[in-house]
Amino acid sequence: MAYHRQPAKLLCLLACARFLALSSQMPTVAIKLDQAGYLPSLPKLAMVVQHEERGDAFTVRRLNDNSVAFHGNLEPPQFDGDSGDYVRIAGFSQLTETGKFYLDIPGTGRSWSFAIGPDVFKRAYYLAMRSYFGQRCGTAVDLGSEFPGYKHAACHMLGAYHASSGKDGPHASSRGWHDAGDYGRYVVNSGITTGTLLWAWELYGDRIKNTGLRLPESGRGEPDILQEIRWNLDWLFTMQDLDGGVWHKQTSDRFCPFIMPEKDTLVSYVIGIGAAPFKSSCATADFAAVMAIAARVYRPFDGAYAQKCLRAAEDAWQWLNQNPNVVFQNPPGISTGDYGDAHCEDERLWAAAELARTTGHSSYTEYFLQHYGEFLDSVQPAKPPTWSMVAPLALWSYVLGDGKDERAIKSIRQRSIDTANQIAERTNRHPYRIALTSNDYIWGSNGVTANYAMQLLIADRLRPDKRYVEAAFDDLHYLLGRNTFSLSWVTQHGENAFKHPHHRLSAAEGFDLPWPGLLSGGPNAGRQDPVMKRMVAPDTPPAKAYVDETGAFACNEVAINWNAPLVFVLAALQNP
């Protein structure tokens, strides 16, 4: 009997040893994959960078017991000039089993863990959208038992008109979101941010309407995403003057140190251009566009609020008719961000498109049809929308809103489809399967990535094409870990998430990890801060021009307008 037991015992010991060895092995950054995971029905790729070829085989193993779920072979290496990496693809699209897994590559190591399932992006959406609650100004914030200790007291309660606004005395400092790594609030950046989030609701509301965000307002009969957006809309209302014009920003005269927001006692000023008419056209037009969207979005939930939004939008439009291109730059004595834009015609086109879509009034439609042709080339394959160029949003809104001019619809749709084809083809050729070009590694390159993904998903709405959807989600995979650093660029999401954003609230005091759900700015070949200049050599490939340091604001700041297209793309992936 002993003769027969011994081999079985030996095999058991060997299996246990193998299990312990695999379980204790530290993941390697040489394997890059989406640390959230993959949907069962969509392509599943990981990228592998080996200093020397060590065979072609890879294995996908189940996390719970290290058993084999899939065998495959790596594709031949492709050189990525933007990172300097020789990239090999591990494809496992045939694996549709749900669960948690990791890649095991002999001689290279094991990957971070990931999931396959219909809800793998639920957590990412929740964190990215709830990050706006963490950015709230003018109130106490507490993320609760899920993130114990992540809280701050009511902040920036002292507000006043700056001399540049054309008024003096106190002004409400109420609501809104802290813009980025600083505690300022900027209408222009809030504009594209809020507009993008409202569009996420309009296009994917059926997928996100029941997702709770654990807000103080939760359970009041309105979806949580709209409750959070309302917080910022309420601040935007306070930035509109009685004549309909909108001041550009509300900030202190300079950036405060890295302190908690309630300890920032600098006056929060309403800042204007310093001379009549004191408000700016870009801010006013962005405001009009966003309020027009809000008017139709909130109508089913709160008719009075929707009507308030529409009145504000129409008042702003009337001011624009008298002041079409009043541009902003910081007045003397103000050193916070200016979001300067020398041309406000694109913002005005967006306002016209959204007002036409909401009201159906001919005056807005006529303005749009008179001017849209000037902006067809703003839909580009190598430059997605940004806060300073919102014309693509105007063009897309006209088509998505069932505009009636066939010539306009045909030209906008064709331009958008041709552009999406180029982006999808470029993505498919890229060793890392991303839309970014060499010139896209700028300040906020991760925001550029997310906006490419949003552009592709909108193109899919104009003419459904699975290539656009897959390319959009390829960009998301890049943001969640399938990049040269094997780094999730969303705080507290994934096993290897970046940890040191340029974000005053995260760096101020007492937090071992940063506030959750924030998207890093990402690699930036410009290296415009002292930390990057010291730590990132000038000849560094653009995709590697990144350092996870708080002081590296040119690559590691966070911003509400970068998070917004991330939320948009994640909303598209939610399981209704």
C-alpha positions in Angstrom: 0.0 0.0 0.0 2.8 2.4 0.8 4.2 1.9 -2.7 1.0 3.3 -4.2 0.6 6.3 -1.7 4.1 7.8 -2.2 3.7 9.1 -5.8 0.4 10.6 -5.0 1.9 12.3 -1.9 4.8 13.5 -4.0 2.6 14.9 -6.7 0.5 16.7 -4.1 3.6 18.3 -2.6 4.9 19.4 -6.0 1.5 20.9 -6.8 1.4 22.7 -3.5 4.9 24.0 -4.1 4.0 25.2 -7.5 0.8 26.9 -6.1 2.8 28.7 -3.4 5.5 29.8 -5.9 3.0 31.2 -8.3 1.0 32.8 -5.6 4.0 34.5 -4.0 5.6 35.7 -7.2 5.5 39.5 -7.5 3.9 40.8 -10.7 6.3 42.3 -13.3 5.8 45.6 -15.1 7.1 43.8 -18.2 3.5 42.6 -18.8 1.0 45.4 -19.4 -2.7 44.8 -19.3 -5.9 46.5 -18.2 -5.9 46.0 -14.4 -9.7 46.4 -14.3 -10.2 43.7 -16.9 -12.0 42.8 -20.1 -15.6 42.2 -21.3 -16.2 38.6 -22.3 -17.3 39.4 -25.8 -14.6 42.0 -26.7 -10.9 41.5 -27.7 -8.5 40.8 -24.9 -4.9 41.8 -25.4 -1.9 42.2 -23.1 1.4 43.7 -24.1 4.8 42.2 -23.2 8.2 43.8 -23.3 11.1 41.4 -23.0 14.7 42.5 -22.9 15.5 39.3 -24.7 13.2 36.7 -26.3 12.5 33.9 -23.9 10.1 31.8 -25.9 6.7 32.4 -27.2 4.4 30.7 -24.8 2.1 32.4 -22.3 -0.6 31.1 -20.0 -3.6 32.7 -18.5 -4.2 31.3 -15.0 -7.1 31.5 -12.6 -6.3 33.6 -9.6 -7.9 31.5 -7.0 -6.0 28.3 -7.7 -3.4 29.0 -10.4 -5.0 26.5 -12.7 -4.7 27.1 -16.5 -7.6 28.8 -18.2 -5.9 29.5 -21.6 -2.7 28.8 -23.5 -1.3 31.0 -26.2 1.8 32.3 -28.1 3.1 35.8 -28.1 3.1 37.6 -31.4 6.4 38.7 -32.9 7.8 42.0 -31.5 6.9 45.4 -32.9 9.0 48.5 -32.2 7.2 51.4 -30.7 9.2 54.5 -31.4 7.2 56.6 -28.9 8.3 54.5 -26.0 11.4 52.7 -27.3 9.8 49.4 -26.5 9.7 46.2 -28.5 6.2 45.1 -27.8 4.8 41.6 -28.1 1.1 41.0 -28.0 -0.5 38.2 -25.9 -4.0 37.7 -27.3 -6.5 35.7 -25.4 -9.8 36.9 -26.9 -11.1 33.3 -27.1 -11.2 33.2 -23.3 -14.7 34.1 -22.3 -14.8 32.5 -18.9 -15.7 35.0 -16.1 -13.5 35.3 -13.1 -10.2 36.7 -12.0 -7.0 35.8 -13.8 -3.3 36.7 -14.4 -0.8 36.0 -17.2 2.1 33.7 -16.5 5.1 33.9 -19.0 8.1 31.7 -18.4 11.2 33.7 -18.0 9.3 37.0 -17.8 7.0 36.6 -14.8 3.4 37.0 -13.8 1.1 40.0 -14.5 -1.1 42.0 -12.3 -4.5 40.4 -11.8 -7.5 41.3 -13.9 -11.1 40.2 -14.3 -13.3 39.0 -17.1 -17.0 39.7 -16.8 -19.9 41.9 -17.7 -19.3 44.4 -14.9 -15.5 44.7 -14.8 -15.7 48.5 -15.4 -18.4 49.2 -12.8 -15.9 50.1 -10.2 -13.9 52.3 -12.5 -17.0 54.2 -13.5 -18.1 54.6 -9.8 -14.7 55.9 -8.8 -14.2 58.3 -11.8 -17.6 59.8 -11.4 -17.6 60.0 -7.6 -14.3 61.8 -7.8 -16.4 64.9 -8.5 -17.9 64.6 -5.1 -14.4 64.7 -3.7 -13.7 67.9 -5.7 -16.8 69.7 -4.3 -16.2 73.2 -3.1 -18.1 75.2 -0.5 -19.2 72.2 1.6 -17.8 69.6 3.9 -17.0 66.3 2.1 -16.6 62.9 3.6 -16.2 59.7 1.4 -17.5 57.6 4.3 -16.6 54.2 5.5 -15.4 53.0 2.1 -12.5 55.5 2.4 -12.2 56.3 6.0 -10.5 59.6 6.8 -11.0 61.0 3.3 -12.8 64.1 4.3 -12.5 67.9 4.6 -14.4 70.6 6.2 -16.4 73.3 4.3 -14.0 75.4 2.3 -13.7 78.7 0.4 -16.7 80.3 2.0 -15.3 83.8 1.7 -16.0 85.2 -1.8 -15.7 88.7 -3.3 -15.7 90.6 -6.6 -12.2 91.4 -7.8 -11.7 94.9 -9.2 -11.4 93.3 -12.7 -15.0 92.1 -12.6 -16.5 95.6 -12.7 -18.1 95.2 -9.3 -16.9 95.3 -5.7 -18.0 93.9 -2.4 -18.8 90.3 -1.3 -19.9 87.6 -3.7 -21.3 84.2 -2.9 -18.6 81.5 -2.9 -21.1 78.6 -3.4 -20.7 75.1 -4.8 -18.8 74.0 -7.9 -15.8 71.7 -8.3 -12.2 72.4 -7.6 -10.8 72.4 -11.1 -7.6 70.4 -10.9 -4.6 70.3 -8.5 -5.6 73.7 -7.3 -8.7 75.0 -5.6 -9.8 77.4 -8.4 -13.1 77.2 -10.3 -13.0 78.1 -14.0 -16.1 78.5 -16.2 -14.4 77.5 -19.5 -13.1 74.2 -18.1 -16.2 73.6 -16.1 -18.1 74.1 -19.4 -16.6 71.2 -21.4 -16.5 69.1 -18.3 -20.1 69.5 -17.4 -21.2 69.3 -21.1 -19.3 66.0 -21.5 -20.9 64.5 -18.4 -24.4 65.6 -19.5 -23.7 64.0 -22.8 -22.8 60.8 -21.0 -26.2 60.9 -19.5 -28.0 61.6 -22.7 -26.2 58.8 -24.6 -25.9 56.2 -21.9 -28.4 57.2 -19.2 -30.1 53.8 -19.4 -26.8 52.2 -18.4 -25.9 54.4 -15.5 -29.2 55.6 -14.1 -29.2 53.2 -11.2 -25.5 53.6 -10.3 -25.4 55.1 -6.8 -22.6 57.4 -5.9 -23.2 57.7 -2.2 -23.9 61.4 -2.2 -25.7 63.4 0.4 -28.4 63.9 -2.2 -28.8 60.2 -3.1 -32.4 58.9 -3.0 -34.1 62.2 -3.8 -35.7 61.0 -7.1 -33.0 62.0 -9.5 -30.1 59.8 -10.7 -26.9 60.4 -8.8 -24.9 61.5 -11.8 -27.4 64.3 -12.3 -27.3 65.2 -8.6 -23.6 65.6 -8.8 -23.7 67.6 -12.0 -26.2 69.9 -10.4 -23.7 70.9 -7.8 -21.5 72.4 -10.5 -24.4 73.9 -12.4 -25.5 75.8 -9.2 -22.1 77.4 -9.1 -22.2 78.3 -12.7 -25.4 80.2 -12.1 -23.6 82.4 -9.6 -21.1 83.4 -12.3 -23.7 85.0 -14.6 -24.2 88.7 -14.3 -27.6 90.4 -14.6 -26.9 91.4 -18.2 -26.5 87.7 -19.2 -22.7 87.7 -19.5 -20.6 85.3 -17.5 -17.4 86.0 -15.6 -14.4 83.8 -16.5 -13.4 82.3 -13.2 -13.5 82.4 -9.4 -10.1 81.9 -7.8 -7.8 83.4 -5.3 -5.2 85.9 -6.7 -2.5 83.2 -6.4 -2.2 79.5 -5.8 -2.3 78.5 -2.1 0.3 76.1 -0.7 -0.4 72.3 -0.5 -2.9 72.6 2.4 -6.4 71.2 3.0 -9.0 73.3 1.3 -10.6 74.6 4.5 -7.2 76.0 5.5 -7.0 78.0 2.3 -8.1 81.4 3.6 -7.3 83.4 0.5 -10.3 85.3 -0.8 -12.1 83.5 -3.7 -12.5 86.3 -6.2 -14.8 86.6 -9.2 -12.4 87.7 -11.8 -13.2 89.5 -15.1 -11.2 91.0 -17.9 -10.6 94.3 -16.2 -12.6 96.6 -18.5 -16.1 96.7 -19.9 -17.9 94.5 -20.6 -15.9 92.6 -17.9 -17.2 89.1 -18.8 -15.7 86.9 -21.5 -17.3 85.5 -24.6 -15.8 82.1 -24.4 -17.0 81.6 -20.8 -20.5 83.0 -21.7 -20.8 80.7 -24.7 -19.7 77.6 -22.8 -22.2 78.5 -20.1 -25.0 78.9 -22.7 -24.2 75.5 -24.3 -24.1 73.7 -21.0 -27.3 75.3 -19.6 -29.1 74.4 -22.8 -28.1 70.8 -22.5 -29.1 70.9 -18.8 -32.5 72.3 -19.7 -33.4 69.2 -21.7 -31.7 66.7 -19.4 -33.4 67.9 -16.2 -36.8 68.5 -17.7 -38.1 65.0 -16.8 -37.0 65.3 -13.2 -37.4 69.0 -12.3 -39.2 71.2 -14.7 -38.6 74.4 -12.8 -34.9 73.8 -12.6 -34.8 73.0 -16.3 -36.6 76.2 -17.1 -34.1 78.1 -15.0 -31.3 76.6 -17.0 -32.9 77.5 -20.3 -33.6 81.1 -19.2 -29.9 81.5 -18.2 -28.8 80.0 -21.5 -30.9 82.4 -23.6 -29.8 85.4 -21.6 -26.2 84.4 -22.2 -26.9 84.1 -25.9 -28.3 87.6 -26.0 -25.2 88.9 -24.4 -23.1 87.1 -27.0 -25.0 88.8 -29.8 -23.6 92.1 -28.4 -20.2 90.8 -27.3 -19.2 88.0 -29.7 -15.4 87.8 -29.1 -14.3 89.4 -25.8 -11.3 87.3 -24.9 -9.8 86.8 -21.4 -6.3 87.0 -20.0 -5.3 87.3 -16.4 -5.6 90.9 -15.2 -2.7 92.4 -13.2 -2.1 90.8 -9.8 -3.8 87.5 -10.8 -1.5 84.4 -11.3 -3.9 81.5 -11.2 -4.7 79.6 -14.4 -6.3 81.7 -17.1 -7.6 79.2 -19.7 -7.0 81.9 -22.3 -8.6 81.4 -25.7 -8.1 83.9 -28.5 -11.1 82.7 -30.5 -14.6 82.2 -29.1 -16.5 81.4 -32.3 -16.3 77.7 -31.7 -17.9 78.1 -28.3 -20.6 80.2 -29.8 -21.3 77.6 -32.4 -21.7 75.0 -29.6 -24.1 77.3 -27.8 -26.2 77.7 -31.0 -26.3 74.0 -31.6 -27.4 73.1 -28.1 -30.0 75.9 -27.9 -31.4 74.8 -31.3 -31.6 71.2 -30.2 -33.3 72.1 -26.9 -35.7 74.8 -28.1 -36.1 74.2 -31.8 -36.1 78.0 -32.4 -35.1 79.0 -35.9 -32.7 81.8 -34.8 -30.3 79.3 -33.2 -30.6 76.9 -36.1 -30.0 79.7 -38.6 -26.8 80.8 -36.8 -25.6 77.2 -36.7 -26.3 76.6 -40.4 -24.6 79.8 -41.4 -21.4 79.0 -39.6 -20.9 75.2 -39.2 -19.0 74.9 -42.5 -16.2 77.0 -41.0 -15.6 74.3 -38.5 -15.9 71.1 -40.4 -12.1 70.7 -40.3 -12.2 70.9 -36.5 -13.1 67.2 -36.6 -9.6 65.8 -37.0 -7.9 62.4 -36.8 -5.0 63.8 -34.8 -6.7 66.3 -32.5 -9.8 65.4 -30.5 -12.0 68.1 -28.9 -10.6 70.1 -25.9 -11.7 73.0 -23.8 -10.2 75.4 -26.3 -11.9 73.8 -29.4 -15.4 72.7 -28.8 -16.7 73.0 -32.4 -16.8 69.2 -32.8 -19.3 69.1 -30.0 -21.5 71.6 -31.9 -21.3 69.6 -35.1 -22.1 66.3 -33.4 -24.9 67.7 -31.4 -26.7 68.9 -34.5 -26.7 65.4 -36.0 -27.4 63.6 -32.7 -30.3 66.0 -32.1 -31.9 65.1 -35.4 -31.1 68.3 -37.3 -33.1 68.8 -40.4 -30.6 70.2 -42.9 -29.6 67.2 -45.1 -26.5 68.9 -46.5 -25.2 69.7 -43.0 -26.0 66.3 -41.7 -24.3 64.6 -44.6 -21.1 66.7 -44.4 -20.8 66.4 -40.6 -21.4 62.7 -40.7 -19.0 62.0 -43.5 -16.2 64.1 -41.9 -16.7 62.3 -38.6 -16.7 58.9 -40.2 -13.7 59.5 -42.3 -11.8 60.8 -39.2 -12.9 57.8 -37.1 -11.7 55.4 -39.8 -8.3 57.0 -39.7 -8.2 56.9 -35.9 -9.3 53.2 -35.8 -6.7 52.2 -38.4 -3.9 54.1 -36.6 -4.9 52.4 -33.4 -4.8 49.0 -34.9 -1.3 49.6 -36.3 0.1 50.9 -33.1 2.2 48.4 -31.1 0.3 49.4 -27.9 -3.1 49.7 -29.8 -3.7 53.3 -28.9 -4.8 56.3 -30.9 -2.1 58.6 -29.6 0.4 60.1 -32.1 3.9 61.2 -31.3 2.6 64.8 -31.0 -0.1 63.9 -28.5 2.2 63.5 -25.5 1.5 66.9 -24.2 0.2 68.3 -21.0 -2.9 66.2 -20.3 -2.1 63.5 -22.8 -4.3 61.0 -20.9 -7.1 63.5 -21.4 -6.3 63.4 -25.1 -6.5 59.6 -25.0 -9.9 59.7 -23.3 -11.2 62.3 -25.8 -10.1 60.1 -28.7 -12.1 57.3 -27.2 -15.1 59.6 -26.8 -14.8 60.8 -30.4 -14.8 57.2 -31.6 -17.9 56.3 -29.6 -19.8 59.3 -31.0 -18.7 58.2 -34.5 -20.3 54.9 -33.7 -23.5 56.7 -32.9 -23.4 58.4 -36.3 -22.7 55.1 -38.1 -22.3 52.0 -36.0 -19.0 50.2 -36.6 -17.5 47.8 -34.1 -14.0 49.0 -35.1 -14.7 52.3 -33.5 -16.0 50.7 -30.3 -13.0 48.4 -30.1 -10.5 51.2 -30.8 -12.2 53.4 -28.1 -11.9 50.6 -25.5 -8.3 50.1 -26.6 -7.6 53.7 -25.4 -9.4 52.9 -22.1 -7.2 49.8 -21.7 -4.1 52.1 -22.0 -5.4 54.4 -19.3 -6.1 51.4 -16.9 -2.7 49.8 -17.3 -1.9 48.6 -20.8 0.9 51.2 -21.3 4.7 51.2 -21.2 4.7 51.7 -17.4 2.2 49.0 -16.6 0.5 51.6 -14.5 -3.1 52.4 -13.9 -3.5 56.1 -14.3 -6.6 56.2 -12.1 -6.0 56.7 -8.4 -6.8 53.7 -6.2 -8.0 51.5 -9.1 -5.9 48.5 -10.1 -3.1 46.7 -8.3 -0.5 49.2 -9.7 -2.1 52.6 -9.7 -0.1 55.8 -9.7 0.1 57.3 -6.2 1.4 60.9 -6.2 -0.8 63.2 -8.2 -0.2 67.0 -8.3 -3.4 67.4 -6.2 -3.4 69.6 -3.1 -6.1 67.6 -1.4 -4.2 64.3 -1.8 -0.8 65.7 -0.8 -1.9 68.0 2.0 -1.9 65.8 5.1 -2.7 62.4 6.4 -3.4 60.4 3.3 -1.4 57.3 2.6 -3.0 57.0 -0.9 -4.4 59.8 -3.0 -8.1 60.6 -3.2 -9.7 58.0 -5.4 -10.9 58.1 -9.0 -8.6 60.8 -10.4 -7.0 60.5 -13.8 -3.3 61.5 -14.1 -2.3 64.0 -16.8 0.1 61.4 -18.2 3.3 61.5 -20.3 4.3 65.0 -21.4 7.3 65.5 -23.7 7.3 69.2 -22.9 8.5 68.6 -19.3 7.3 72.1 -18.2 8.0 71.7 -14.5 11.3 71.6 -12.5 10.7 68.1 -11.3 10.3 66.7 -14.8 13.3 68.6 -16.0 15.4 67.1 -13.2 14.1 63.6 -13.4 13.2 63.0 -17.1 16.1 63.4 -19.5 15.5 65.6 -22.6 16.0 62.7 -25.0 13.4 60.4 -23.2 10.9 59.0 -25.7 7.7 60.9 -25.4 5.6 58.0 -24.1 8.0 57.6 -21.2 8.2 61.3 -20.3 6.4 60.8 -17.0 7.3 60.6 -13.3 4.9 59.7 -10.5 5.8 62.7 -8.3 3.5 65.3 -6.7 5.7 68.2 -7.9 5.6 67.0 -11.5 2.6 69.1 -12.3 3.2 69.0 -16.1 2.6 65.2 -16.2 0.9 64.3 -12.9 -1.7 66.9 -12.3 -5.4 65.9 -12.3 -8.2 67.9 -13.8 -12.0 67.7 -14.0 -12.0 68.0 -17.8 -9.7 64.9 -18.2 -11.9 62.8 -15.9 -15.1 63.7 -17.9 -14.3 61.8 -21.1 -13.1 58.9 -18.9 -16.5 58.9 -17.3 -18.2 59.1 -20.7 -16.3 56.0 -22.0 -16.9 54.0 -18.8 -20.6 54.9 -19.0 -20.7 53.2 -22.4 -19.4 50.0 -20.9 -21.8 49.7 -18.0 -24.2 46.8 -17.9 -27.7 48.1 -17.6 
